[in-house]
Amino acid sequence: MEDHSFEEKHPKYGVAEYETILNKLRGQNTVVISEKRKAGTDPSVYAEKVKKQIDSLLKKGFQLEQ
């Protein structure tokens, strides 16, 4: 997905419903942090970035739910 637009149709899975999914999540009283990774992103570096975002939310008092 990093190398493709959200509107581009995948031969097996079709068009990504990215915005629709985000909007549905936002409508459920959730915190949504989302971005499209740039092509060539190092997965381990990106994972550390996401971990820091999660840690920041936890420090602000957000609760985890299952």
Secondary structure as UniProt FT lines:
FT   TURN            2..3
FT   TURN            6..7
FT   STRAND          9..10
FT   TURN            11..13
FT   STRAND          14..15
FT   HELIX           18..26
FT   TURN            27..29
FT   TURN            39..40
FT   HELIX           43..59
FT   TURN            60..61
//
